Amino acid sequence: MALELQYAAPQSVRDAIGTLGRTEDVRFSPSNRRLAVASFLRNRLFVFDIDIASSLGATTVALTGGVELSSPALRWPHGVDFIDDDTLIVTNRRRGVALFTLPSGGRDVRSHEVLPIARWPADRTTLLDAPGSVAVTHLEKGACEVLICNNDGHTVTRHRLDRDAGYAIRHSEILLQKYLDIPDGVSVSPDRGWIAVSNHTTHNVLLYESSPALNADAEPDGILRRVSYPHGLRFSADGRHLFVADAGAPYLHIYAQDSDQWRGVRHPVATVRIMDDAVYDRGRENPEEGGPKGLDIDAGSNVLVVTSEFQPLAFFDVPALLQLAFAGS
């Protein structure tokens, strides 16, 4: 079974992809119909229209259109996540957090300048400090919780959104801090039982069992090793596997839980090369670069997407990847 899925796209979409430059995070929308990518140095967001279909055991991916967004609220955009299909939260390394209502995409991928519907400054009130990756979790009664990695503050902060007050922050707190050194990616398991954080400088992923007792002094419950510079990461739909992009190597690492769930120290059950030497070497400006950065899995758990500067978008078959993981378990 082939791992990589070649995508179909009109030339206008391929041209837009070719202008992305350095990318950071990537995210599917809740409906699986949109795909957001942060264009870091260009201070742009691209939101592509995407169609994923499965038939007779084969999965196809088509990028049918999209929209390019610019805004004075974008300055080194790093993290992206959807609150719903039309509302995007963006974390900027140099300009705090901004929320946008998204215009519709088109086959020609036209550029739009947009103003945010809400902004959260990086200051003592919000506890934000060079915000990077972001993860939105939907709670009961329509409430939203947002986890944000702060690259300079070396923290993961938790924020409660108030939709009725124009997406203002209702509450902010430092959720995780101990042992963090440039947290560069965050993911919450589908059952909201575990939080995974890519810890850039220490070359590992830290896992925390989510509970009311979790706080800034909490010790990690699990550690994932044998990754150079972890970046984007995502749990599988059943929460039993974790996929980790390695920004310092041309690899995707797959980890598996066991009877202790994610407690203890773990190594990958499978490591998959997802770019060739030529692509990897082009981005190898330093030991921390060259490999994949952003990573996400679609709502149907069929397609995994990764981003990097010289391989802007690449798609992979999740069932085929999990076959490798099961073989290595």
Backbone bond lengths (Angstrom), bond angles and torsions (degrees), N, CA, C in turn:
res aa  C-N    CA-C-N  psi(-1)  N-CA   C-N-CA  omega(-1)  CA-C   N-CA-C  phi
1 M - - - 1.464 - - 1.529 109.56 -
2 A 1.342 116.46 130.81 1.457 120.53 -179.67 1.524 109.71 -71.88
3 L 1.331 115.20 141.58 1.460 119.87 -179.91 1.524 111.77 -85.77
4 E 1.346 117.18 -47.34 1.456 119.66 -176.49 1.520 110.27 -83.81
5 L 1.337 114.87 139.79 1.455 122.41 177.68 1.527 108.56 -106.69
6 Q 1.310 116.72 117.51 1.459 120.46 176.88 1.528 108.91 -75.60
7 Y 1.319 116.89 133.40 1.462 119.45 -176.98 1.527 111.02 -101.80
8 A 1.331 114.83 150.37 1.459 122.13 174.10 1.521 108.68 -95.50
9 A 1.328 116.74 144.84 1.461 121.09 179.17 1.518 109.26 -164.68
10 P 1.351 117.22 144.06 1.469 118.82 173.08 1.525 109.72 -68.93
11 Q 1.332 116.16 164.61 1.460 120.40 -175.91 1.526 111.82 -61.16
12 S 1.326 117.54 -33.62 1.463 120.38 179.93 1.531 111.34 -61.31
13 V 1.323 117.37 -38.44 1.466 121.29 178.09 1.521 109.86 -71.28
14 R 1.319 117.02 -42.37 1.468 119.64 178.88 1.536 110.98 -63.23
15 D 1.327 116.40 -36.34 1.463 119.35 176.67 1.526 110.73 -64.35
16 A 1.326 116.95 -41.32 1.462 120.74 178.83 1.529 110.74 -64.47
17 I 1.310 116.90 -42.02 1.467 120.48 178.03 1.524 109.99 -61.15
18 G 1.318 116.23 -36.72 1.456 120.33 -179.50 1.512 114.03 -67.85
19 T 1.333 118.13 -14.38 1.468 121.24 179.63 1.522 112.68 -98.61
20 L 1.324 119.09 0.58 1.463 121.71 -174.43 1.528 112.81 -59.88
21 G 1.317 117.43 -39.33 1.464 119.89 -175.27 1.516 110.91 68.10
22 R 1.324 116.25 -145.16 1.462 119.78 179.73 1.525 109.93 -66.75
23 T 1.310 115.98 122.35 1.459 121.59 178.57 1.515 109.83 -105.04
24 E 1.315 115.24 160.10 1.462 121.18 173.58 1.522 108.53 -125.19
25 D 1.316 119.06 -105.43 1.457 119.37 -174.55 1.525 112.24 -87.69
26 V 1.333 114.35 164.28 1.456 122.64 -178.50 1.528 107.12 -143.08
27 R 1.348 116.61 147.27 1.459 118.16 -178.86 1.527 111.74 -151.77
28 F 1.347 115.45 135.41 1.458 121.86 169.42 1.527 109.78 -78.19
29 S 1.328 116.63 147.46 1.457 120.31 174.38 1.528 109.51 -77.81
30 P 1.342 117.84 163.43 1.478 119.92 -178.40 1.523 113.89 -57.42
31 S 1.342 117.51 -33.08 1.466 120.41 -179.27 1.521 113.21 -82.89
32 N 1.348 116.39 -7.37 1.468 120.82 -176.75 1.522 113.03 74.15
33 R 1.335 117.41 12.31 1.467 119.93 -175.72 1.525 112.97 -101.06
34 R 1.339 117.86 -8.63 1.458 120.60 -178.73 1.519 109.04 -134.77
35 L 1.329 115.30 153.79 1.454 121.99 -179.06 1.523 108.18 -137.60
36 A 1.330 117.40 116.39 1.464 122.18 -177.59 1.521 110.05 -100.36
37 V 1.342 116.44 137.29 1.458 122.96 179.69 1.528 108.39 -132.28
38 A 1.341 116.58 134.32 1.460 121.54 177.12 1.523 109.76 -89.98
39 S 1.342 116.15 121.72 1.462 122.39 174.92 1.528 106.61 -97.23
40 F 1.319 116.14 97.94 1.463 123.42 -162.56 1.529 113.59 -63.42
41 L 1.319 117.29 -59.42 1.461 120.20 -174.01 1.522 113.04 -78.15
42 R 1.316 117.93 -22.85 1.463 121.08 177.90 1.525 112.09 -83.53
43 N 1.328 117.46 -8.01 1.470 122.08 -178.92 1.529 111.15 55.72
44 R 1.319 113.75 49.61 1.458 121.32 -179.52 1.522 110.26 -132.61
45 L 1.315 114.69 158.96 1.461 122.52 168.98 1.521 107.84 -121.06
46 F 1.305 115.87 139.81 1.456 121.10 173.24 1.527 107.41 -118.65
47 V 1.317 115.33 129.80 1.462 120.78 176.76 1.523 106.92 -121.26
48 F 1.327 115.85 109.10 1.455 121.63 -176.70 1.528 110.63 -95.66
49 D 1.319 115.85 144.43 1.458 121.79 170.52 1.525 107.45 -82.22
50 I 1.330 116.14 130.62 1.460 120.11 -172.99 1.521 110.00 -131.81
51 D 1.314 115.32 144.48 1.468 121.88 177.83 1.524 107.78 -128.16
52 I 1.334 116.19 116.64 1.464 122.16 178.14 1.519 107.67 -111.59
53 A 1.318 116.71 126.91 1.467 121.10 -178.60 1.518 109.31 -134.15
54 S 1.324 115.44 147.08 1.467 121.64 177.19 1.518 108.74 -128.19
55 S 1.320 115.19 133.43 1.455 120.88 179.03 1.512 109.46 -151.95
56 L 1.319 116.65 129.85 1.457 123.13 177.92 1.529 111.42 53.58
57 G 1.322 115.63 40.47 1.459 120.16 176.81 1.503 115.34 80.78
58 A 1.347 117.72 0.99 1.454 121.24 -179.39 1.527 109.59 -111.74
59 T 1.326 116.06 138.29 1.464 122.11 179.21 1.517 109.66 -110.07
60 T 1.337 115.60 135.33 1.453 120.19 177.96 1.535 109.40 -121.71
61 V 1.330 115.27 149.32 1.463 122.17 -180.00 1.516 108.34 -127.41
62 A 1.332 116.54 129.77 1.466 121.58 176.78 1.523 108.77 -132.38
63 L 1.322 115.90 129.12 1.457 122.26 171.91 1.519 106.78 -99.23
64 T 1.326 116.90 112.14 1.458 120.42 -167.79 1.526 113.86 -100.79
65 G 1.308 117.97 -12.91 1.456 121.49 -178.79 1.518 109.54 176.03
66 G 1.344 116.03 -160.69 1.451 118.17 178.73 1.510 112.35 161.37
67 V 1.334 115.08 -170.25 1.446 121.70 -179.95 1.527 108.73 -147.93
68 E 1.337 116.00 142.45 1.457 121.89 175.68 1.528 107.78 -104.68
69 L 1.330 117.07 130.47 1.462 121.72 -175.83 1.514 111.01 -116.20
70 S 1.344 115.15 132.82 1.454 121.76 169.48 1.523 107.54 -120.69
71 S 1.333 116.31 156.77 1.463 120.07 -178.84 1.521 109.18 -166.16
72 P 1.327 117.65 146.04 1.470 119.06 172.66 1.525 112.58 -64.97
73 A 1.336 116.52 -12.80 1.465 120.38 179.05 1.522 112.45 -87.90
74 L 1.334 117.61 1.77 1.464 121.21 179.97 1.520 109.80 -104.15
75 R 1.317 115.70 121.83 1.465 121.25 175.87 1.520 107.81 -148.27
76 W 1.311 116.21 102.92 1.453 123.83 -172.59 1.536 110.79 57.78
77 P 1.329 117.32 60.03 1.468 119.47 177.60 1.524 110.86 -64.30
78 H 1.306 115.69 131.69 1.463 121.29 -175.80 1.522 111.66 -119.19
79 G 1.325 116.71 -56.85 1.458 120.63 -176.68 1.512 112.31 -102.18
80 V 1.329 116.66 145.99 1.469 122.71 176.44 1.522 108.82 -139.94
81 D 1.335 115.24 142.85 1.462 120.24 170.60 1.519 108.73 -157.22
82 F 1.325 115.13 153.69 1.451 121.59 -178.83 1.524 110.36 -94.23
83 I 1.324 116.58 133.11 1.456 121.00 167.30 1.519 108.73 -83.11
84 D 1.308 116.18 -41.23 1.461 123.62 166.23 1.525 106.32 -149.70
85 D 1.305 118.02 -176.80 1.471 119.81 -172.87 1.525 113.68 -62.60
86 D 1.328 116.47 -20.69 1.460 119.62 -176.37 1.519 113.30 -112.43
87 T 1.329 117.90 3.81 1.465 121.50 -177.40 1.514 109.33 -130.34
88 L 1.337 115.87 123.09 1.463 121.89 -175.24 1.523 109.30 -120.32
89 I 1.340 116.17 136.62 1.457 121.74 172.68 1.525 108.15 -105.00
90 V 1.338 116.06 134.83 1.464 121.93 -175.19 1.523 108.54 -128.45
91 T 1.330 115.80 129.44 1.462 120.96 176.93 1.520 108.76 -104.48
92 N 1.329 115.57 125.55 1.461 122.77 -176.39 1.517 110.09 -109.17
93 R 1.317 116.45 130.95 1.462 119.33 177.34 1.528 111.70 -59.69
94 R 1.327 117.36 -31.92 1.462 119.99 -174.13 1.526 114.43 -118.68
95 R 1.317 118.33 9.46 1.456 117.80 -178.58 1.526 112.53 -151.49
96 G 1.303 118.66 36.33 1.455 120.66 174.64 1.516 112.86 64.78
97 V 1.330 114.65 -148.08 1.462 122.14 -174.36 1.522 108.95 -118.93
98 A 1.321 116.09 139.87 1.464 121.18 177.56 1.522 109.41 -133.76
99 L 1.326 115.93 144.78 1.460 122.76 176.03 1.514 108.81 -116.11
100 F 1.333 116.05 138.07 1.457 121.18 -175.00 1.526 110.54 -129.75
101 T 1.322 115.27 143.74 1.455 121.24 163.33 1.521 107.08 -87.43
102 L 1.321 117.01 126.45 1.462 121.32 -171.92 1.521 111.95 -88.51
103 P 1.336 117.28 132.20 1.467 119.58 170.95 1.524 110.01 -72.46
104 S 1.313 115.18 163.74 1.464 119.63 177.55 1.519 110.02 -69.67
105 G 1.322 115.48 150.09 1.451 120.75 175.97 1.517 111.49 -86.75
106 G 1.316 115.39 166.25 1.464 120.74 176.94 1.510 110.05 -142.04
107 R 1.307 116.44 164.35 1.459 120.67 -177.83 1.530 111.45 -60.90
108 D 1.347 117.28 -27.04 1.465 120.76 -176.28 1.530 113.51 -87.26
109 V 1.335 119.33 -5.35 1.464 124.06 179.14 1.530 110.69 49.75
110 R 1.319 115.12 64.84 1.450 120.45 -179.13 1.532 111.53 -80.39
111 S 1.328 114.94 158.20 1.461 121.43 -179.09 1.527 110.33 -91.75
112 H 1.330 116.51 135.37 1.452 122.76 177.60 1.522 108.93 -128.60
113 E 1.328 116.62 136.53 1.460 119.54 168.84 1.521 107.61 -93.55
114 V 1.316 116.46 128.80 1.457 121.75 -175.77 1.523 109.74 -126.79
115 L 1.306 115.01 151.60 1.460 121.74 174.34 1.523 109.04 -105.58
116 P 1.314 117.73 144.61 1.461 119.49 -178.61 1.522 111.95 -71.12
117 I 1.326 115.79 150.25 1.460 120.42 174.04 1.525 110.54 -86.55
118 A 1.330 116.57 -13.72 1.466 121.68 175.67 1.519 108.44 -160.26
119 R 1.328 115.83 149.04 1.468 121.56 176.17 1.519 109.12 -135.39
120 W 1.336 115.13 139.67 1.458 121.24 175.38 1.526 106.90 -117.98
121 P 1.310 118.97 113.28 1.460 120.14 -179.60 1.525 111.53 -70.95
122 A 1.322 115.93 155.01 1.468 120.60 173.73 1.522 107.39 -86.17
123 D 1.333 116.53 98.88 1.460 120.55 -179.04 1.523 109.85 -155.20
124 R 1.326 116.45 -172.90 1.463 120.62 -176.66 1.526 112.31 -68.16
125 T 1.320 116.26 -26.02 1.461 119.45 -179.54 1.528 110.99 -68.53
126 T 1.327 116.50 -44.72 1.461 120.74 -177.99 1.523 112.53 -89.35
127 L 1.348 117.25 -16.80 1.473 124.22 -176.77 1.522 112.42 69.85
128 L 1.325 116.87 13.56 1.463 121.17 179.48 1.520 110.40 -84.53
129 D 1.355 115.63 141.58 1.459 121.29 -179.45 1.520 108.63 -150.04
130 A 1.342 116.32 96.75 1.461 123.15 -173.74 1.529 110.56 55.93
131 P 1.342 116.36 62.39 1.462 119.69 -177.45 1.520 112.38 -62.53
132 G 1.337 115.45 137.59 1.453 121.94 -179.11 1.511 111.75 -116.19
133 S 1.324 117.66 -101.45 1.463 120.78 -177.07 1.527 111.38 -78.09
134 V 1.342 115.06 157.98 1.462 121.14 -175.19 1.522 109.39 -143.67
135 A 1.332 115.72 146.33 1.469 121.39 175.75 1.517 108.64 -137.65
136 V 1.337 116.10 127.08 1.460 122.51 178.81 1.522 108.90 -100.12
137 T 1.319 116.06 131.68 1.455 121.87 175.90 1.521 108.63 -120.96
138 H 1.328 116.30 132.19 1.460 121.20 179.56 1.531 109.29 -93.57
139 L 1.317 115.28 126.80 1.447 122.32 -177.85 1.534 109.41 -104.20
140 E 1.323 115.77 -169.95 1.453 121.02 -179.67 1.527 110.56 -69.93
141 K 1.340 115.05 153.87 1.462 123.38 174.52 1.526 112.61 58.60
142 G 1.338 116.26 32.90 1.450 120.45 174.39 1.511 115.86 77.66
143 A 1.323 117.50 5.72 1.467 120.30 -179.93 1.518 110.10 -75.28
144 C 1.342 116.02 154.68 1.463 122.43 179.02 1.518 110.11 -127.04
145 E 1.327 114.33 141.04 1.460 121.50 174.04 1.521 107.28 -120.46
146 V 1.324 116.48 136.81 1.448 121.66 -176.79 1.520 109.42 -121.91
147 L 1.337 116.77 126.28 1.460 122.26 173.30 1.521 108.39 -104.04
148 I 1.343 116.07 134.25 1.462 120.98 -176.67 1.522 109.76 -132.15
149 C 1.337 116.19 129.34 1.461 122.35 172.95 1.527 108.94 -82.03
150 N 1.320 116.43 129.62 1.464 121.75 178.96 1.521 108.99 -109.81
151 N 1.342 115.02 108.76 1.461 119.83 -170.34 1.515 113.29 -67.55
152 D 1.327 117.91 -38.46 1.460 120.02 179.46 1.523 112.29 -86.83
153 G 1.321 117.07 -29.57 1.459 120.30 178.99 1.510 113.28 -81.62
154 H 1.361 116.49 -15.49 1.471 122.01 -179.63 1.538 110.59 56.72
155 T 1.332 114.66 46.04 1.455 120.89 179.57 1.524 109.83 -137.59
156 V 1.330 114.61 163.14 1.461 121.76 162.72 1.520 106.12 -114.89
157 T 1.327 115.91 120.31 1.458 120.42 -179.99 1.527 110.05 -102.90
158 R 1.340 113.83 152.21 1.467 120.22 178.81 1.529 108.73 -117.52
159 H 1.338 115.32 134.89 1.459 121.16 -175.75 1.531 109.13 -133.09
160 R 1.321 115.46 136.79 1.467 121.25 174.05 1.520 109.25 -100.00
161 L 1.328 115.70 128.56 1.458 121.78 -179.38 1.519 111.04 -89.21
162 D 1.307 115.67 143.83 1.460 121.70 171.85 1.524 107.74 -115.09
163 R 1.319 116.44 97.50 1.469 120.43 -178.02 1.522 111.85 -63.09
164 D 1.341 116.30 -36.59 1.461 120.06 -177.42 1.523 112.19 -70.30
165 A 1.331 117.78 -14.77 1.461 121.52 179.28 1.528 110.61 -109.80
166 G 1.324 115.97 35.55 1.456 120.27 176.48 1.508 113.88 68.98
167 Y 1.341 116.38 35.94 1.460 123.37 179.13 1.538 112.38 62.17
168 A 1.305 115.95 31.83 1.462 120.18 174.23 1.526 109.58 -73.12
169 I 1.331 115.66 158.97 1.463 120.85 176.56 1.526 109.09 -80.01
170 R 1.320 116.72 124.71 1.457 121.28 176.23 1.523 111.39 -85.40
171 H 1.358 115.63 -33.34 1.468 119.08 -177.35 1.523 108.46 -157.94
172 S 1.336 117.13 140.33 1.465 122.66 176.12 1.520 108.91 -131.45
173 E 1.336 115.38 144.34 1.458 120.28 176.20 1.521 109.46 -154.71
174 I 1.328 116.12 153.64 1.462 120.78 170.65 1.520 107.30 -79.50
175 L 1.329 116.25 113.59 1.461 120.99 -176.83 1.521 111.56 -87.39
176 L 1.346 116.61 -43.26 1.462 122.20 -176.25 1.521 109.41 -135.79
177 Q 1.338 115.86 140.37 1.461 119.53 178.34 1.523 112.91 -151.68
178 K 1.305 118.24 -40.61 1.458 121.16 -173.45 1.529 111.03 -58.63
179 Y 1.332 116.58 128.13 1.464 126.42 179.07 1.532 114.32 74.26
180 L 1.328 118.64 -3.71 1.464 118.86 -179.53 1.520 110.41 -76.13
181 D 1.335 115.69 135.59 1.461 122.52 178.53 1.526 107.64 -144.12
182 I 1.317 115.53 95.76 1.470 125.45 -170.86 1.537 110.40 61.02
183 P 1.328 117.07 71.97 1.468 119.20 172.17 1.518 109.57 -65.55
184 D 1.329 117.60 126.45 1.461 121.05 -167.12 1.521 113.66 -124.00
185 G 1.311 117.00 8.09 1.458 121.12 177.76 1.508 109.02 -173.92
186 V 1.333 117.39 147.67 1.460 120.65 -179.17 1.522 108.72 -145.38
187 S 1.327 115.80 141.38 1.462 121.46 178.07 1.521 108.75 -145.71
188 V 1.327 115.66 144.61 1.464 122.50 177.97 1.525 107.66 -113.75
189 S 1.322 117.23 133.71 1.461 120.26 -179.20 1.528 110.37 -64.79
190 P 1.334 117.51 154.62 1.467 120.19 -176.08 1.527 114.22 -56.74
191 D 1.332 117.54 -31.77 1.469 119.57 178.44 1.523 112.69 -88.10
192 R 1.346 116.85 5.23 1.462 125.00 -180.00 1.529 112.33 62.70
193 G 1.330 116.68 20.43 1.456 120.54 -178.18 1.521 114.36 -87.75
194 W 1.357 117.57 -19.93 1.462 121.32 -176.03 1.524 110.57 -137.75
195 I 1.327 114.78 147.86 1.459 122.80 175.20 1.524 107.73 -122.26
196 A 1.329 116.84 128.92 1.465 122.15 177.85 1.524 108.86 -112.92
197 V 1.343 116.37 135.59 1.458 122.16 -178.40 1.525 109.57 -129.64
198 S 1.331 117.23 125.16 1.462 121.14 173.71 1.527 108.87 -74.65
199 N 1.319 117.22 122.87 1.463 122.10 -178.45 1.528 108.02 -108.45
200 H 1.320 115.29 97.72 1.454 123.03 -167.11 1.528 113.56 -57.61
201 T 1.325 116.96 -56.17 1.468 121.19 -169.95 1.517 112.97 -70.68
202 T 1.329 117.45 -29.54 1.467 120.91 -177.62 1.527 112.16 -93.68
203 H 1.352 116.89 1.24 1.469 121.95 173.60 1.532 112.36 58.99
204 N 1.323 116.26 46.59 1.462 118.75 176.54 1.529 109.61 -155.79
205 V 1.319 114.84 171.88 1.459 122.25 174.74 1.526 107.07 -115.26
206 L 1.322 116.08 130.69 1.456 121.65 179.66 1.527 109.28 -102.82
207 L 1.340 115.45 136.68 1.461 120.95 -179.22 1.518 109.98 -119.38
208 Y 1.332 114.91 138.01 1.452 121.83 -177.93 1.524 109.12 -128.21
209 E 1.333 115.72 131.81 1.457 119.30 172.51 1.524 107.87 -75.01
210 S 1.306 115.62 124.36 1.459 120.21 -175.93 1.523 110.05 -76.31
211 S 1.313 115.04 125.66 1.460 121.12 178.79 1.514 108.63 -155.49
212 P 1.343 118.14 163.66 1.472 119.80 178.28 1.519 112.97 -60.79
213 A 1.340 117.42 -20.20 1.464 120.35 -178.12 1.526 113.14 -83.97
214 L 1.320 117.60 -5.87 1.461 120.36 -177.84 1.527 109.95 -63.77
215 N 1.353 115.75 133.69 1.460 119.71 -177.45 1.520 109.85 -154.16
216 A 1.336 116.45 178.32 1.463 122.17 -173.74 1.520 113.21 -61.88
217 D 1.321 118.15 -22.39 1.463 121.56 -179.93 1.521 113.31 -97.03
218 A 1.324 116.76 5.64 1.463 120.44 -175.98 1.526 111.45 -68.11
219 E 1.319 115.18 139.24 1.463 121.74 173.26 1.532 108.77 -80.18
220 P 1.324 117.84 145.15 1.464 118.52 174.56 1.524 110.59 -66.42
221 D 1.324 115.90 145.22 1.470 120.73 177.44 1.518 111.72 -85.96
222 G 1.328 116.71 -23.47 1.459 120.68 180.00 1.511 111.18 -144.26
223 I 1.335 115.71 155.75 1.461 122.23 178.09 1.524 108.54 -135.38
224 L 1.326 116.57 131.21 1.462 122.04 175.46 1.521 108.37 -106.94
225 R 1.325 116.28 127.64 1.464 121.45 -175.13 1.527 110.92 -115.71
226 R 1.360 114.51 -177.03 1.469 124.16 -179.67 1.521 112.00 62.96
227 V 1.335 114.74 45.11 1.454 122.38 171.54 1.521 106.36 -135.19
228 S 1.330 117.49 136.46 1.465 120.53 -174.62 1.524 111.68 -74.57
229 Y 1.325 116.46 -64.39 1.462 121.38 179.91 1.524 108.34 -136.12
230 P 1.329 117.14 87.46 1.473 120.26 -176.70 1.519 111.21 -64.24
231 H 1.316 115.09 141.49 1.472 120.63 -179.61 1.531 108.19 -131.10
232 G 1.336 117.91 -108.95 1.454 119.96 -179.85 1.515 111.67 -66.46
233 L 1.335 116.09 145.73 1.466 120.43 179.81 1.519 109.06 -153.07
234 R 1.341 114.99 153.80 1.464 119.99 -176.10 1.519 110.22 -156.49
235 F 1.335 115.44 136.89 1.456 120.82 173.64 1.530 109.85 -76.36
236 S 1.327 115.65 151.12 1.456 120.03 171.72 1.532 108.96 -70.92
237 A 1.332 116.89 168.85 1.463 121.11 -175.15 1.523 112.44 -60.67
238 D 1.335 116.89 -32.55 1.463 119.43 179.21 1.527 112.53 -92.38
239 G 1.337 117.55 0.07 1.453 121.17 177.76 1.515 115.03 75.70
240 R 1.335 118.08 5.32 1.465 120.95 -175.23 1.528 112.73 -89.54
241 H 1.324 117.27 -15.54 1.461 121.12 178.52 1.528 109.85 -129.43
242 L 1.324 114.25 152.75 1.462 120.68 176.56 1.522 107.98 -128.93
243 F 1.331 116.38 127.38 1.463 123.63 179.27 1.528 108.12 -100.87
244 V 1.336 117.25 130.76 1.462 121.79 -175.26 1.526 109.27 -129.40
245 A 1.338 116.58 125.15 1.464 122.01 174.14 1.520 108.99 -82.93
246 D 1.332 116.59 135.29 1.463 122.08 -178.66 1.524 108.84 -107.23
247 A 1.348 116.41 102.85 1.460 120.53 -177.27 1.516 112.59 -66.36
248 G 1.339 117.92 -19.58 1.458 121.32 -178.12 1.514 114.13 -100.52
249 A 1.324 117.66 12.04 1.465 121.78 -178.98 1.530 107.63 -156.53
250 P 1.330 118.76 160.31 1.468 120.37 -177.55 1.525 112.84 -84.13
251 Y 1.334 116.77 38.30 1.459 120.57 -168.29 1.521 113.74 -125.68
252 L 1.325 112.95 154.42 1.450 124.49 165.34 1.526 106.62 -112.30
253 H 1.336 116.94 127.95 1.456 121.61 179.79 1.529 109.12 -105.28
254 I 1.342 115.42 140.47 1.462 120.93 178.61 1.533 107.83 -121.27
255 Y 1.329 115.43 125.93 1.466 122.11 179.17 1.524 108.90 -114.51
256 A 1.339 115.85 155.52 1.461 120.73 -178.42 1.522 110.00 -131.53
257 Q 1.318 115.22 144.08 1.459 120.17 173.97 1.530 109.36 -84.01
258 D 1.343 115.82 170.16 1.454 120.65 175.74 1.520 108.55 -137.20
259 S 1.336 118.21 -153.37 1.458 121.19 -177.45 1.527 112.20 -63.10
260 D 1.325 117.32 -22.88 1.469 121.40 175.47 1.526 111.52 -91.02
261 Q 1.317 116.54 15.46 1.459 122.77 -175.54 1.533 109.16 56.99
262 W 1.339 118.94 -115.58 1.459 120.05 -177.24 1.519 112.64 -109.81
263 R 1.306 117.33 16.82 1.467 119.98 -179.09 1.530 110.59 -77.94
264 G 1.332 115.49 146.70 1.458 120.06 176.94 1.517 112.81 93.16
265 V 1.326 115.61 -173.23 1.472 122.84 -177.68 1.521 109.33 -97.49
266 R 1.323 116.59 134.53 1.460 121.01 -178.67 1.526 111.18 -133.94
267 H 1.324 113.90 153.08 1.461 122.56 173.69 1.525 108.17 -116.69
268 P 1.316 118.22 162.06 1.470 119.05 -179.19 1.528 112.00 -61.36
269 V 1.326 115.28 142.48 1.463 120.00 170.79 1.521 110.08 -86.95
270 A 1.333 116.11 -16.90 1.470 120.81 174.52 1.520 108.32 -155.67
271 T 1.332 115.64 141.01 1.458 122.70 173.56 1.518 106.93 -126.49
272 V 1.335 115.78 122.55 1.461 121.35 -171.12 1.523 109.08 -117.33
273 R 1.316 116.10 126.61 1.467 120.11 175.20 1.516 108.60 -76.70
274 I 1.344 117.15 125.01 1.459 119.89 -174.62 1.527 112.66 -121.15
275 M 1.329 117.86 7.92 1.464 120.69 171.37 1.513 109.30 -148.26
276 D 1.340 116.31 151.69 1.461 119.91 -177.93 1.528 110.47 -84.84
277 D 1.325 115.78 173.88 1.468 120.88 -176.17 1.525 111.92 -60.09
278 A 1.335 117.09 -40.14 1.463 120.32 -175.98 1.527 110.96 -62.86
279 V 1.326 117.45 -45.91 1.468 121.18 179.30 1.524 110.36 -65.84
280 Y 1.316 115.54 -45.62 1.465 119.72 -178.24 1.530 111.36 -62.52
281 D 1.320 117.48 -44.56 1.469 120.83 -177.27 1.526 112.06 -66.22
282 R 1.333 117.76 -31.26 1.469 120.23 179.30 1.523 111.45 -63.17
283 G 1.316 116.75 -34.57 1.454 119.83 -178.29 1.511 114.72 -95.59
284 R 1.328 116.37 5.65 1.469 121.21 -173.48 1.531 110.59 -86.25
285 E 1.335 116.40 63.52 1.457 120.54 179.49 1.526 111.50 -74.58
286 N 1.315 116.57 -26.78 1.459 122.80 178.68 1.514 107.44 -157.20
287 P 1.339 118.91 171.11 1.466 120.31 -176.32 1.524 115.08 -61.64
288 E 1.341 116.83 -15.52 1.456 120.26 -176.41 1.529 112.87 -93.08
289 E 1.326 117.62 -1.75 1.461 121.25 -173.37 1.527 110.96 -125.73
290 G 1.330 113.48 168.39 1.458 121.12 174.76 1.507 113.55 115.34
291 G 1.336 116.60 -35.74 1.450 120.92 -178.49 1.517 112.64 -88.59
292 P 1.341 116.75 -174.26 1.466 120.97 -179.57 1.521 111.81 -69.17
293 K 1.323 115.50 148.89 1.471 120.80 179.45 1.526 111.21 -115.44
294 G 1.338 116.95 -78.90 1.457 118.36 -179.82 1.515 111.88 -69.60
295 L 1.342 115.77 150.50 1.466 121.57 179.50 1.514 108.57 -153.01
296 D 1.322 116.17 138.68 1.467 120.61 172.90 1.521 109.04 -154.12
297 I 1.326 115.09 163.53 1.463 123.00 177.26 1.518 107.97 -125.12
298 D 1.320 117.50 137.01 1.464 120.52 -176.55 1.521 110.93 -70.01
299 A 1.327 115.41 167.36 1.466 121.42 -174.58 1.521 112.33 -63.08
300 G 1.316 117.89 -28.02 1.453 120.87 179.07 1.509 113.87 -85.69
301 S 1.340 116.94 -1.98 1.461 123.75 -178.57 1.523 111.46 57.38
302 N 1.335 115.46 38.72 1.462 121.08 176.84 1.520 112.90 -106.98
303 V 1.347 116.02 -30.26 1.455 120.71 -171.73 1.520 110.45 -128.30
304 L 1.340 115.34 132.55 1.462 122.64 172.40 1.517 107.68 -109.97
305 V 1.332 116.59 134.11 1.462 121.48 178.67 1.515 109.30 -117.46
306 V 1.325 116.73 141.51 1.464 122.16 173.52 1.521 108.49 -129.97
307 T 1.338 114.70 155.82 1.459 121.03 177.86 1.524 109.55 -129.59
308 S 1.314 114.97 153.05 1.465 122.47 170.95 1.528 106.53 -163.66
309 E 1.329 116.99 168.17 1.461 119.55 -173.35 1.523 112.57 -62.23
310 F 1.317 117.76 -41.99 1.463 120.25 -174.70 1.530 112.76 -105.56
311 Q 1.319 116.76 4.60 1.459 123.38 168.60 1.528 105.32 -138.37
312 P 1.358 116.12 72.88 1.468 120.44 -165.73 1.520 114.55 -56.26
313 L 1.328 117.07 -39.60 1.459 120.95 177.23 1.521 108.77 -142.42
314 A 1.315 115.14 128.85 1.465 120.50 174.33 1.523 107.76 -141.43
315 F 1.328 115.66 138.29 1.457 121.54 -175.33 1.524 109.89 -117.12
316 F 1.340 116.15 145.03 1.462 121.26 -176.61 1.521 109.86 -136.99
317 D 1.327 114.34 151.24 1.456 122.69 -176.74 1.532 109.76 -81.34
318 V 1.327 117.03 113.20 1.465 120.81 -176.19 1.535 112.08 -64.62
319 P 1.343 120.98 -46.94 1.468 118.87 177.79 1.526 112.63 -56.44
320 A 1.342 117.72 -38.11 1.471 119.56 178.18 1.520 111.11 -66.88
321 L 1.333 117.63 -39.70 1.462 120.53 176.77 1.520 110.77 -63.38
322 L 1.326 116.68 -40.58 1.468 119.84 -179.28 1.536 111.30 -68.56
323 Q 1.322 117.56 -28.99 1.472 119.19 174.21 1.519 110.12 -61.50
324 L 1.328 117.06 -40.61 1.461 120.33 176.50 1.523 110.51 -64.06
325 A 1.327 116.22 -39.63 1.467 119.81 179.98 1.518 110.99 -65.73
326 F 1.320 117.48 -43.93 1.462 119.91 179.27 1.530 110.73 -64.06
327 A 1.322 116.69 -36.32 1.469 119.79 179.36 1.511 111.22 -66.83
328 G 1.350 116.74 -29.56 1.461 120.41 -178.51 1.503 114.47 -91.00
329 S 1.349 116.94 -10.11 1.473 120.19 -177.19 1.522 111.28 -70.53
